[in-house]
Amino acid sequence: MTPELAACVLEGLLLLHEELSVDPEAPWYVGTPDQTQVLHDELWLLAGQLNPSSSAALVEAWYSSGRSALLPVECTGELVSSRHQAA
């Protein structure tokens, strides 16, 4: 991974943390170290696959994927947030 891609992932992680922290539909996200590690790992995987042009594009790709190891998940494994549903 290039330093630019690493910076993109880190900035994406910060953006996603900020969004999830204020999302009224995401009271399950409190930014614990375990949750942060899950987001980091998922963003790294996406970045490696997509080589995004920006951290915002990486965050959008995370939402568009509609799946995460983070809770809550419905029986289908889809995230509950309306932002995921809209993507």
N, CA, C and O atoms as a CHARMM CRD file, in Angstrom:
* protein
*
  348
    1    1 MET  N      0.83700  -1.18200   0.00000 PROA 1      0.00000
    2    1 MET  CA     0.00000   0.00000   0.00000 PROA 1      0.00000
    3    1 MET  C      0.88700   1.25300   0.00000 PROA 1      0.00000
    4    1 MET  O      1.93300   1.30300   0.64800 PROA 1      0.00000
    5    2 THR  N      0.44700   2.21400  -0.71900 PROA 2      0.00000
    6    2 THR  CA     1.19500   3.46800  -0.79800 PROA 2      0.00000
    7    2 THR  C      0.87600   4.34900   0.40900 PROA 2      0.00000
    8    2 THR  O     -0.15300   4.16300   1.05800 PROA 2      0.00000
    9    3 PRO  N      1.74900   5.30300   0.71100 PROA 3      0.00000
   10    3 PRO  CA     1.45200   6.23900   1.80700 PROA 3      0.00000
   11    3 PRO  C      0.15600   7.02500   1.55700 PROA 3      0.00000
   12    3 PRO  O     -0.56700   7.35900   2.49600 PROA 3      0.00000
   13    4 GLU  N     -0.12400   7.31200   0.29100 PROA 4      0.00000
   14    4 GLU  CA    -1.35200   8.04000  -0.03600 PROA 4      0.00000
   15    4 GLU  C     -2.58900   7.21200   0.29900 PROA 4      0.00000
   16    4 GLU  O     -3.57400   7.73000   0.82500 PROA 4      0.00000
   17    5 LEU  N     -2.52100   5.91100  -0.01600 PROA 5      0.00000
   18    5 LEU  CA    -3.64900   5.02900   0.27300 PROA 5      0.00000
   19    5 LEU  C     -3.80500   4.84500   1.77600 PROA 5      0.00000
   20    5 LEU  O     -4.92500   4.80100   2.28600 PROA 5      0.00000
   21    6 ALA  N     -2.70000   4.73800   2.47900 PROA 6      0.00000
   22    6 ALA  CA    -2.75700   4.62800   3.94200 PROA 6      0.00000
   23    6 ALA  C     -3.38800   5.87800   4.54800 PROA 6      0.00000
   24    6 ALA  O     -4.19200   5.78500   5.47500 PROA 6      0.00000
   25    7 ALA  N     -3.02600   7.03700   4.03000 PROA 7      0.00000
   26    7 ALA  CA    -3.61400   8.29500   4.51500 PROA 7      0.00000
   27    7 ALA  C     -5.10600   8.35000   4.19800 PROA 7      0.00000
   28    7 ALA  O     -5.89800   8.84600   5.00000 PROA 7      0.00000
   29    8 CYS  N     -5.48400   7.84200   3.03100 PROA 8      0.00000
   30    8 CYS  CA    -6.88700   7.79800   2.63600 PROA 8      0.00000
   31    8 CYS  C     -7.68900   6.92400   3.60200 PROA 8      0.00000
   32    8 CYS  O     -8.79100   7.29000   4.00900 PROA 8      0.00000
   33    9 VAL  N     -7.12800   5.76700   3.96600 PROA 9      0.00000
   34    9 VAL  CA    -7.80700   4.86000   4.89600 PROA 9      0.00000
   35    9 VAL  C     -7.95100   5.51600   6.26300 PROA 9      0.00000
   36    9 VAL  O     -9.01700   5.44600   6.87500 PROA 9      0.00000
   37   10 LEU  N     -6.89000   6.15200   6.74300 PROA 10     0.00000
   38   10 LEU  CA    -6.94100   6.79800   8.05400 PROA 10     0.00000
   39   10 LEU  C     -7.97100   7.92400   8.07100 PROA 10     0.00000
   40   10 LEU  O     -8.75400   8.04500   9.01300 PROA 10     0.00000
   41   11 GLU  N     -7.96400   8.74300   7.02700 PROA 11     0.00000
   42   11 GLU  CA    -8.94000   9.83300   6.95200 PROA 11     0.00000
   43   11 GLU  C    -10.35900   9.27900   6.82200 PROA 11     0.00000
   44   11 GLU  O    -11.29500   9.81100   7.41900 PROA 11     0.00000
   45   12 GLY  N    -10.51300   8.21000   6.04200 PROA 12     0.00000
   46   12 GLY  CA   -11.82700   7.56600   5.92100 PROA 12     0.00000
   47   12 GLY  C    -12.30600   7.02700   7.25500 PROA 12     0.00000
   48   12 GLY  O    -13.48700   7.13300   7.58300 PROA 12     0.00000
   49   13 LEU  N    -11.39500   6.44800   8.02400 PROA 13     0.00000
   50   13 LEU  CA   -11.73800   5.93700   9.34800 PROA 13     0.00000
   51   13 LEU  C    -12.22300   7.06700  10.24700 PROA 13     0.00000
   52   13 LEU  O    -13.20300   6.91300  10.97500 PROA 13     0.00000
   53   14 LEU  N    -11.54200   8.18900  10.19600 PROA 14     0.00000
   54   14 LEU  CA   -11.96100   9.34600  11.01100 PROA 14     0.00000
   55   14 LEU  C    -13.32600   9.87200  10.56100 PROA 14     0.00000
   56   14 LEU  O    -14.17200  10.20300  11.39200 PROA 14     0.00000
   57   15 LEU  N    -13.53600   9.94600   9.25200 PROA 15     0.00000
   58   15 LEU  CA   -14.83300  10.39600   8.73000 PROA 15     0.00000
   59   15 LEU  C    -15.96000   9.45200   9.14700 PROA 15     0.00000
   60   15 LEU  O    -17.02300   9.89000   9.58600 PROA 15     0.00000
   61   16 LEU  N    -15.71200   8.17000   9.00500 PROA 16     0.00000
   62   16 LEU  CA   -16.72500   7.17400   9.34500 PROA 16     0.00000
   63   16 LEU  C    -17.01500   7.19000  10.83900 PROA 16     0.00000
   64   16 LEU  O    -18.17000   7.09100  11.25200 PROA 16     0.00000
   65   17 HSD  N    -15.97600   7.31300  11.64100 PROA 17     0.00000
   66   17 HSD  CA   -16.15500   7.39900  13.09400 PROA 17     0.00000
   67   17 HSD  C    -17.02600   8.60400  13.44500 PROA 17     0.00000
   68   17 HSD  O    -17.93700   8.50700  14.26800 PROA 17     0.00000
   69   18 GLU  N    -16.73300   9.74200  12.80900 PROA 18     0.00000
   70   18 GLU  CA   -17.50900  10.95400  13.08000 PROA 18     0.00000
   71   18 GLU  C    -18.97000  10.78200  12.66900 PROA 18     0.00000
   72   18 GLU  O    -19.87400  11.16600  13.41100 PROA 18     0.00000
   73   19 GLU  N    -19.20200  10.20900  11.49500 PROA 19     0.00000
   74   19 GLU  CA   -20.57200  10.00900  11.01900 PROA 19     0.00000
   75   19 GLU  C    -21.34800   9.04600  11.91100 PROA 19     0.00000
   76   19 GLU  O    -22.48800   9.31900  12.28500 PROA 19     0.00000
   77   20 LEU  N    -20.72800   7.92100  12.24900 PROA 20     0.00000
   78   20 LEU  CA   -21.42600   6.93400  13.06700 PROA 20     0.00000
   79   20 LEU  C    -21.66600   7.42600  14.48400 PROA 20     0.00000
   80   20 LEU  O    -22.63800   7.03000  15.12700 PROA 20     0.00000
   81   21 SER  N    -20.78300   8.28800  14.97200 PROA 21     0.00000
   82   21 SER  CA   -20.92300   8.80600  16.33200 PROA 21     0.00000
   83   21 SER  C    -22.12700   9.73300  16.47300 PROA 21     0.00000
   84   21 SER  O    -22.69500   9.84300  17.55900 PROA 21     0.00000
   85   22 VAL  N    -22.51900  10.39400  15.39900 PROA 22     0.00000
   86   22 VAL  CA   -23.63400  11.33000  15.46800 PROA 22     0.00000
   87   22 VAL  C    -24.91100  10.79500  14.82300 PROA 22     0.00000
   88   22 VAL  O    -25.95900  11.43800  14.90000 PROA 22     0.00000
   89   23 ASP  N    -24.83200   9.62400  14.19000 PROA 23     0.00000
   90   23 ASP  CA   -25.99400   9.03100  13.52900 PROA 23     0.00000
   91   23 ASP  C    -26.98500   8.54700  14.58000 PROA 23     0.00000
   92   23 ASP  O    -26.66300   7.64400  15.35100 PROA 23     0.00000
   93   24 PRO  N    -28.20700   9.13800  14.63000 PROA 24     0.00000
   94   24 PRO  CA   -29.18100   8.70500  15.63500 PROA 24     0.00000
   95   24 PRO  C    -29.62500   7.26100  15.46300 PROA 24     0.00000
   96   24 PRO  O    -30.16300   6.66600  16.39700 PROA 24     0.00000
   97   25 GLU  N    -29.40900   6.68800  14.28300 PROA 25     0.00000
   98   25 GLU  CA   -29.75700   5.29200  14.04500 PROA 25     0.00000
   99   25 GLU  C    -28.60700   4.35100  14.40300 PROA 25     0.00000
  100   25 GLU  O    -28.73100   3.13400  14.26500 PROA 25     0.00000
  101   26 ALA  N    -27.50500   4.90600  14.85700 PROA 26     0.00000
  102   26 ALA  CA   -26.34800   4.07800  15.18400 PROA 26     0.00000
  103   26 ALA  C    -25.92400   4.23900  16.64700 PROA 26     0.00000
  104   26 ALA  O    -24.74500   4.46600  16.91500 PROA 26     0.00000
  105   27 PRO  N    -26.85200   4.12800  17.59100 PROA 27     0.00000
  106   27 PRO  CA   -26.45300   4.26900  19.00200 PROA 27     0.00000
  107   27 PRO  C    -25.57100   3.11500  19.45400 PROA 27     0.00000
  108   27 PRO  O    -24.96700   3.17700  20.52500 PROA 27     0.00000
  109   28 TRP  N    -25.49400   2.06900  18.64700 PROA 28     0.00000
  110   28 TRP  CA   -24.65600   0.91100  18.92700 PROA 28     0.00000
  111   28 TRP  C    -23.18100   1.21200  18.74000 PROA 28     0.00000
  112   28 TRP  O    -22.32800   0.49500  19.26200 PROA 28     0.00000
  113   29 TYR  N    -22.87600   2.26600  17.99900 PROA 29     0.00000
  114   29 TYR  CA   -21.47800   2.58000  17.73900 PROA 29     0.00000
  115   29 TYR  C    -20.98100   3.59300  18.76300 PROA 29     0.00000
  116   29 TYR  O    -21.47700   4.71800  18.81800 PROA 29     0.00000
  117   30 VAL  N    -20.01400   3.20100  19.56400 PROA 30     0.00000
  118   30 VAL  CA   -19.46400   4.11100  20.56400 PROA 30     0.00000
  119   30 VAL  C    -17.96500   4.32800  20.39200 PROA 30     0.00000
  120   30 VAL  O    -17.34300   5.02000  21.19900 PROA 30     0.00000
  121   31 GLY  N    -17.38600   3.74900  19.36100 PROA 31     0.00000
  122   31 GLY  CA   -15.98000   3.97100  19.07300 PROA 31     0.00000
  123   31 GLY  C    -15.02500   3.21700  19.97700 PROA 31     0.00000
  124   31 GLY  O    -13.92500   3.69300  20.25600 PROA 31     0.00000
  125   32 THR  N    -15.43500   2.04500  20.43500 PROA 32     0.00000
  126   32 THR  CA   -14.52500   1.24500  21.25200 PROA 32     0.00000
  127   32 THR  C    -13.34800   0.79400  20.39500 PROA 32     0.00000
  128   32 THR  O    -13.44000   0.79200  19.16800 PROA 32     0.00000
  129   33 PRO  N    -12.24400   0.41200  21.03300 PROA 33     0.00000
  130   33 PRO  CA   -11.09700  -0.04900  20.23500 PROA 33     0.00000
  131   33 PRO  C    -11.44700  -1.21500  19.30300 PROA 33     0.00000
  132   33 PRO  O    -10.95900  -1.26700  18.17400 PROA 33     0.00000
  133   34 ASP  N    -12.27700  -2.13900  19.75900 PROA 34     0.00000
  134   34 ASP  CA   -12.67100  -3.26000  18.89800 PROA 34     0.00000
  135   34 ASP  C    -13.44900  -2.77500  17.68200 PROA 34     0.00000
  136   34 ASP  O    -13.20400  -3.22900  16.56400 PROA 34     0.00000
  137   35 GLN  N    -14.38600  -1.85400  17.89600 PROA 35     0.00000
  138   35 GLN  CA   -15.17000  -1.32900  16.77900 PROA 35     0.00000
  139   35 GLN  C    -14.27700  -0.56600  15.80600 PROA 35     0.00000
  140   35 GLN  O    -14.42400  -0.69200  14.59100 PROA 35     0.00000
  141   36 THR  N    -13.36100   0.21600  16.33800 PROA 36     0.00000
  142   36 THR  CA   -12.44400   0.98300  15.49600 PROA 36     0.00000
  143   36 THR  C    -11.57700   0.04700  14.66400 PROA 36     0.00000
  144   36 THR  O    -11.31600   0.31700  13.49200 PROA 36     0.00000
  145   37 GLN  N    -11.13300  -1.04700  15.26500 PROA 37     0.00000
  146   37 GLN  CA   -10.30300  -2.01200  14.52900 PROA 37     0.00000
  147   37 GLN  C    -11.10000  -2.66600  13.39800 PROA 37     0.00000
  148   37 GLN  O    -10.57000  -2.88000  12.30800 PROA 37     0.00000
  149   38 VAL  N    -12.36500  -2.98200  13.65300 PROA 38     0.00000
  150   38 VAL  CA   -13.21200  -3.56800  12.61600 PROA 38     0.00000
  151   38 VAL  C    -13.34900  -2.59500  11.44500 PROA 38     0.00000
  152   38 VAL  O    -13.18900  -2.98500  10.28800 PROA 38     0.00000
  153   39 LEU  N    -13.64200  -1.33500  11.74500 PROA 39     0.00000
  154   39 LEU  CA   -13.77200  -0.33700  10.67800 PROA 39     0.00000
  155   39 LEU  C    -12.46300  -0.20300   9.91000 PROA 39     0.00000
  156   39 LEU  O    -12.46100  -0.16200   8.68000 PROA 39     0.00000
  157   40 HSD  N    -11.36400  -0.13600  10.62700 PROA 40     0.00000
  158   40 HSD  CA   -10.05400   0.00400   9.99600 PROA 40     0.00000
  159   40 HSD  C     -9.78600  -1.15600   9.04600 PROA 40     0.00000
  160   40 HSD  O     -9.37600  -0.95400   7.90300 PROA 40     0.00000
  161   41 ASP  N    -10.01800  -2.36500   9.52600 PROA 41     0.00000
  162   41 ASP  CA    -9.77200  -3.54900   8.69400 PROA 41     0.00000
  163   41 ASP  C    -10.65800  -3.56400   7.45400 PROA 41     0.00000
  164   41 ASP  O    -10.19900  -3.87800   6.35600 PROA 41     0.00000
  165   42 GLU  N    -11.93600  -3.22100   7.63700 PROA 42     0.00000
  166   42 GLU  CA   -12.86300  -3.21300   6.49800 PROA 42     0.00000
  167   42 GLU  C    -12.47600  -2.14300   5.47900 PROA 42     0.00000
  168   42 GLU  O    -12.56000  -2.37500   4.27300 PROA 42     0.00000
  169   43 LEU  N    -12.05500  -0.97300   5.95800 PROA 43     0.00000
  170   43 LEU  CA   -11.63500   0.08600   5.04700 PROA 43     0.00000
  171   43 LEU  C    -10.35600  -0.28900   4.30500 PROA 43     0.00000
  172   43 LEU  O    -10.21300   0.02700   3.12300 PROA 43     0.00000
  173   44 TRP  N     -9.41800  -0.96300   4.98800 PROA 44     0.00000
  174   44 TRP  CA    -8.18800  -1.41600   4.32700 PROA 44     0.00000
  175   44 TRP  C     -8.51600  -2.37400   3.19900 PROA 44     0.00000
  176   44 TRP  O     -7.97900  -2.26100   2.09700 PROA 44     0.00000
  177   45 LEU  N     -9.40400  -3.31900   3.48100 PROA 45     0.00000
  178   45 LEU  CA    -9.77700  -4.28800   2.44600 PROA 45     0.00000
  179   45 LEU  C    -10.41600  -3.59800   1.24800 PROA 45     0.00000
  180   45 LEU  O    -10.07600  -3.88900   0.10100 PROA 45     0.00000
  181   46 LEU  N    -11.34400  -2.68300   1.51800 PROA 46     0.00000
  182   46 LEU  CA   -11.99200  -1.95100   0.42500 PROA 46     0.00000
  183   46 LEU  C    -10.99100  -1.12100  -0.36200 PROA 46     0.00000
  184   46 LEU  O    -11.02500  -1.09000  -1.59200 PROA 46     0.00000
  185   47 ALA  N    -10.10200  -0.45100   0.35600 PROA 47     0.00000
  186   47 ALA  CA    -9.11600   0.40100  -0.31600 PROA 47     0.00000
  187   47 ALA  C     -8.22000  -0.43400  -1.22200 PROA 47     0.00000
  188   47 ALA  O     -7.87700  -0.00700  -2.32500 PROA 47     0.00000
  189   48 GLY  N     -7.84500  -1.60900  -0.76600 PROA 48     0.00000
  190   48 GLY  CA    -7.01700  -2.48600  -1.58700 PROA 48     0.00000
  191   48 GLY  C     -7.72600  -2.95300  -2.84100 PROA 48     0.00000
  192   48 GLY  O     -7.10000  -3.13700  -3.88400 PROA 48     0.00000
  193   49 GLN  N     -9.04600  -3.14700  -2.74000 PROA 49     0.00000
  194   49 GLN  CA    -9.81900  -3.60200  -3.88600 PROA 49     0.00000
  195   49 GLN  C    -10.14000  -2.47600  -4.85700 PROA 49     0.00000
  196   49 GLN  O    -10.11600  -2.66900  -6.07300 PROA 49     0.00000
  197   50 LEU  N    -10.44200  -1.29400  -4.31300 PROA 50     0.00000
  198   50 LEU  CA   -10.98500  -0.21300  -5.13800 PROA 50     0.00000
  199   50 LEU  C     -9.98700   0.88100  -5.51700 PROA 50     0.00000
  200   50 LEU  O    -10.18100   1.57300  -6.51600 PROA 50     0.00000
  201   51 ASN  N     -8.92200   1.04200  -4.73000 PROA 51     0.00000
  202   51 ASN  CA    -7.99500   2.14800  -4.91900 PROA 51     0.00000
  203   51 ASN  C     -8.77500   3.46100  -5.07500 PROA 51     0.00000
  204   51 ASN  O     -8.72300   4.08900  -6.13200 PROA 51     0.00000
  205   52 PRO  N     -9.49400   3.87500  -4.03100 PROA 52     0.00000
  206   52 PRO  CA   -10.39100   5.03400  -4.12600 PROA 52     0.00000
  207   52 PRO  C     -9.65100   6.33900  -4.36700 PROA 52     0.00000
  208   52 PRO  O     -8.47900   6.48400  -4.01900 PROA 52     0.00000
  209   53 SER  N    -10.35600   7.27700  -4.96500 PROA 53     0.00000
  210   53 SER  CA    -9.76100   8.57500  -5.27700 PROA 53     0.00000
  211   53 SER  C     -9.72000   9.50100  -4.07400 PROA 53     0.00000
  212   53 SER  O     -8.96100  10.47100  -4.06800 PROA 53     0.00000
  213   54 SER  N    -10.52800   9.21700  -3.05000 PROA 54     0.00000
  214   54 SER  CA   -10.56300  10.06500  -1.86000 PROA 54     0.00000
  215   54 SER  C    -11.09800   9.27200  -0.68000 PROA 54     0.00000
  216   54 SER  O    -11.65000   8.18400  -0.84400 PROA 54     0.00000
  217   55 SER  N    -10.92800   9.82800   0.50300 PROA 55     0.00000
  218   55 SER  CA   -11.45100   9.16500   1.69400 PROA 55     0.00000
  219   55 SER  C    -12.97900   9.16800   1.68000 PROA 55     0.00000
  220   55 SER  O    -13.60500   8.22200   2.15600 PROA 55     0.00000
  221   56 ALA  N    -13.57700  10.22400   1.13800 PROA 56     0.00000
  222   56 ALA  CA   -15.04000  10.27200   1.04500 PROA 56     0.00000
  223   56 ALA  C    -15.54700   9.15000   0.13100 PROA 56     0.00000
  224   56 ALA  O    -16.57700   8.53900   0.41700 PROA 56     0.00000
  225   57 ALA  N    -14.83700   8.87900  -0.95600 PROA 57     0.00000
  226   57 ALA  CA   -15.21900   7.78800  -1.85800 PROA 57     0.00000
  227   57 ALA  C    -15.08400   6.44400  -1.16000 PROA 57     0.00000
  228   57 ALA  O    -15.88900   5.54100  -1.38800 PROA 57     0.00000
  229   58 LEU  N    -14.07900   6.30800  -0.31500 PROA 58     0.00000
  230   58 LEU  CA   -13.88800   5.07700   0.44000 PROA 58     0.00000
  231   58 LEU  C    -15.03200   4.86200   1.43100 PROA 58     0.00000
  232   58 LEU  O    -15.54100   3.75000   1.56700 PROA 58     0.00000
  233   59 VAL  N    -15.43000   5.92600   2.11800 PROA 59     0.00000
  234   59 VAL  CA   -16.54900   5.83400   3.06000 PROA 59     0.00000
  235   59 VAL  C    -17.83300   5.47700   2.31500 PROA 59     0.00000
  236   59 VAL  O    -18.61500   4.65300   2.79000 PROA 59     0.00000
  237   60 GLU  N    -18.05400   6.08400   1.16200 PROA 60     0.00000
  238   60 GLU  CA   -19.23700   5.75800   0.35900 PROA 60     0.00000
  239   60 GLU  C    -19.22200   4.29000  -0.06200 PROA 60     0.00000
  240   60 GLU  O    -20.25900   3.62800  -0.06900 PROA 60     0.00000
  241   61 ALA  N    -18.05100   3.79300  -0.40900 PROA 61     0.00000
  242   61 ALA  CA   -17.93500   2.38700  -0.79600 PROA 61     0.00000
  243   61 ALA  C    -18.26300   1.48200   0.38700 PROA 61     0.00000
  244   61 ALA  O    -18.88000   0.43100   0.21400 PROA 61     0.00000
  245   62 TRP  N    -17.85200   1.88600   1.59100 PROA 62     0.00000
  246   62 TRP  CA   -18.15800   1.09700   2.78400 PROA 62     0.00000
  247   62 TRP  C    -19.67000   1.04900   2.99100 PROA 62     0.00000
  248   62 TRP  O    -20.23200  -0.01400   3.25100 PROA 62     0.00000
  249   63 TYR  N    -20.32800   2.21000   2.87300 PROA 63     0.00000
  250   63 TYR  CA   -21.78400   2.23900   3.00800 PROA 63     0.00000
  251   63 TYR  C    -22.44900   1.43700   1.88900 PROA 63     0.00000
  252   63 TYR  O    -23.40000   0.69500   2.13400 PROA 63     0.00000
  253   64 SER  N    -21.95400   1.58500   0.67600 PROA 64     0.00000
  254   64 SER  CA   -22.56300   0.89300  -0.46500 PROA 64     0.00000
  255   64 SER  C    -22.46200  -0.61400  -0.35200 PROA 64     0.00000
  256   64 SER  O    -23.33900  -1.33600  -0.82600 PROA 64     0.00000
  257   65 SER  N    -21.39700  -1.09400   0.27400 PROA 65     0.00000
  258   65 SER  CA   -21.25100  -2.53800   0.42700 PROA 65     0.00000
  259   65 SER  C    -22.36500  -3.10500   1.29700 PROA 65     0.00000
  260   65 SER  O    -22.76000  -4.25900   1.12700 PROA 65     0.00000
  261   66 GLY  N    -22.87400  -2.30200   2.22700 PROA 66     0.00000
  262   66 GLY  CA   -24.03300  -2.70100   3.03500 PROA 66     0.00000
  263   66 GLY  C    -23.76500  -3.79500   4.03700 PROA 66     0.00000
  264   66 GLY  O    -24.69200  -4.26600   4.69700 PROA 66     0.00000
  265   67 ARG  N    -22.53100  -4.20800   4.16700 PROA 67     0.00000
  266   67 ARG  CA   -22.20800  -5.28300   5.11400 PROA 67     0.00000
  267   67 ARG  C    -21.01400  -4.86500   5.96700 PROA 67     0.00000
  268   67 ARG  O    -20.08800  -4.19900   5.50400 PROA 67     0.00000
  269   68 SER  N    -21.07200  -5.27800   7.21400 PROA 68     0.00000
  270   68 SER  CA   -19.98200  -4.99800   8.13000 PROA 68     0.00000
  271   68 SER  C    -20.03300  -6.00400   9.25500 PROA 68     0.00000
  272   68 SER  O    -21.09400  -6.54300   9.56900 PROA 68     0.00000
  273   69 ALA  N    -18.89800  -6.25500   9.85700 PROA 69     0.00000
  274   69 ALA  CA   -18.86500  -7.13300  11.02100 PROA 69     0.00000
  275   69 ALA  C    -19.39600  -6.42200  12.26300 PROA 69     0.00000
  276   69 ALA  O    -19.58700  -7.04600  13.30700 PROA 69     0.00000
  277   70 LEU  N    -19.63300  -5.12000  12.14700 PROA 70     0.00000
  278   70 LEU  CA   -20.18900  -4.36500  13.26400 PROA 70     0.00000
  279   70 LEU  C    -21.66400  -4.67700  13.44400 PROA 70     0.00000
  280   70 LEU  O    -22.35400  -5.02800  12.48700 PROA 70     0.00000
  281   71 LEU  N    -22.13600  -4.55100  14.65300 PROA 71     0.00000
  282   71 LEU  CA   -23.55700  -4.71300  14.94700 PROA 71     0.00000
  283   71 LEU  C    -24.22900  -3.35800  14.87800 PROA 71     0.00000
  284   71 LEU  O    -23.52600  -2.35000  14.96200 PROA 71     0.00000
  285   72 PRO  N    -25.53300  -3.26300  14.73200 PROA 72     0.00000
  286   72 PRO  CA   -26.45400  -4.38300  14.63100 PROA 72     0.00000
  287   72 PRO  C    -26.59300  -4.84600  13.18700 PROA 72     0.00000
  288   72 PRO  O    -26.43500  -4.06500  12.25000 PROA 72     0.00000
  289   73 VAL  N    -26.87900  -6.07900  13.03300 PROA 73     0.00000
  290   73 VAL  CA   -27.18700  -6.61900  11.72400 PROA 73     0.00000
  291   73 VAL  C    -28.51500  -7.34600  11.80600 PROA 73     0.00000
  292   73 VAL  O    -28.85700  -7.93400  12.83100 PROA 73     0.00000
  293   74 GLU  N    -29.23700  -7.29700  10.73800 PROA 74     0.00000
  294   74 GLU  CA   -30.47900  -8.04700  10.66700 PROA 74     0.00000
  295   74 GLU  C    -30.13500  -9.45900  10.22400 PROA 74     0.00000
  296   74 GLU  O    -28.96700  -9.75500   9.97400 PROA 74     0.00000
  297   75 CYS  N    -31.09700 -10.31100  10.12400 PROA 75     0.00000
  298   75 CYS  CA   -30.85700 -11.71000   9.76100 PROA 75     0.00000
  299   75 CYS  C    -30.15500 -11.84000   8.40800 PROA 75     0.00000
  300   75 CYS  O    -29.43100 -12.80600   8.17000 PROA 75     0.00000
  301   76 THR  N    -30.37100 -10.87100   7.53300 PROA 76     0.00000
  302   76 THR  CA   -29.74700 -10.92100   6.21300 PROA 76     0.00000
  303   76 THR  C    -28.29100 -10.51100   6.26400 PROA 76     0.00000
  304   76 THR  O    -27.55900 -10.71000   5.29500 PROA 76     0.00000
  305   77 GLY  N    -27.85600  -9.93900   7.38700 PROA 77     0.00000
  306   77 GLY  CA   -26.49000  -9.44000   7.48300 PROA 77     0.00000
  307   77 GLY  C    -26.35000  -8.01200   7.01100 PROA 77     0.00000
  308   77 GLY  O    -25.24100  -7.48100   6.97400 PROA 77     0.00000
  309   78 GLU  N    -27.45500  -7.37700   6.64800 PROA 78     0.00000
  310   78 GLU  CA   -27.40300  -5.99600   6.18000 PROA 78     0.00000
  311   78 GLU  C    -27.40100  -5.04500   7.36700 PROA 78     0.00000
  312   78 GLU  O    -28.05500  -5.29900   8.37800 PROA 78     0.00000
  313   79 LEU  N    -26.66700  -3.95500   7.23800 PROA 79     0.00000
  314   79 LEU  CA   -26.68700  -2.94400   8.28000 PROA 79     0.00000
  315   79 LEU  C    -28.03300  -2.23400   8.27600 PROA 79     0.00000
  316   79 LEU  O    -28.69100  -2.11800   7.24200 PROA 79     0.00000
  317   80 VAL  N    -28.42800  -1.76400   9.45000 PROA 80     0.00000
  318   80 VAL  CA   -29.76800  -1.21800   9.61600 PROA 80     0.00000
  319   80 VAL  C    -29.87200   0.25100   9.20600 PROA 80     0.00000
  320   80 VAL  O    -30.96300   0.70100   8.85300 PROA 80     0.00000
  321   81 SER  N    -28.80300   0.99500   9.23800 PROA 81     0.00000
  322   81 SER  CA   -28.84400   2.43200   8.98800 PROA 81     0.00000
  323   81 SER  C    -29.48000   2.76700   7.64600 PROA 81     0.00000
  324   81 SER  O    -29.24200   2.09100   6.64500 PROA 81     0.00000
  325   82 SER  N    -30.28900   3.81700   7.63900 PROA 82     0.00000
  326   82 SER  CA   -30.93800   4.24100   6.39600 PROA 82     0.00000
  327   82 SER  C    -29.91400   4.72200   5.36200 PROA 82     0.00000
  328   82 SER  O    -30.19000   4.70200   4.16200 PROA 82     0.00000
  329   83 ARG  N    -28.75300   5.14800   5.81600 PROA 83     0.00000
  330   83 ARG  CA   -27.72500   5.55000   4.85300 PROA 83     0.00000
  331   83 ARG  C    -27.26700   4.34800   4.04500 PROA 83     0.00000
  332   83 ARG  O    -26.97800   4.47200   2.85500 PROA 83     0.00000
  333   84 HSD  N    -27.19800   3.18600   4.68300 PROA 84     0.00000
  334   84 HSD  CA   -26.85100   1.97300   3.95200 PROA 84     0.00000
  335   84 HSD  C    -27.96200   1.59700   2.97500 PROA 84     0.00000
  336   84 HSD  O    -27.69600   1.14500   1.86200 PROA 84     0.00000
  337   85 GLN  N    -29.20200   1.78800   3.40000 PROA 85     0.00000
  338   85 GLN  CA   -30.32000   1.45400   2.54500 PROA 85     0.00000
  339   85 GLN  C    -30.39900   2.38700   1.34700 PROA 85     0.00000
  340   85 GLN  O    -30.81200   1.97400   0.26300 PROA 85     0.00000
  341   86 ALA  N    -30.00300   3.65400   1.53700 PROA 86     0.00000
  342   86 ALA  CA   -30.06900   4.64000   0.46700 PROA 86     0.00000
  343   86 ALA  C    -28.94700   4.43400  -0.54300 PROA 86     0.00000
  344   86 ALA  O    -29.08500   4.78400  -1.71400 PROA 86     0.00000
  345   87 ALA  N    -27.84000   3.86500  -0.08400 PROA 87     0.00000
  346   87 ALA  CA   -26.65900   3.73000  -0.96500 PROA 87     0.00000
  347   87 ALA  C    -26.87200   2.69400  -2.04500 PROA 87     0.00000
  348   87 ALA  O    -25.98100   2.46100  -2.86200 PROA 87     0.00000
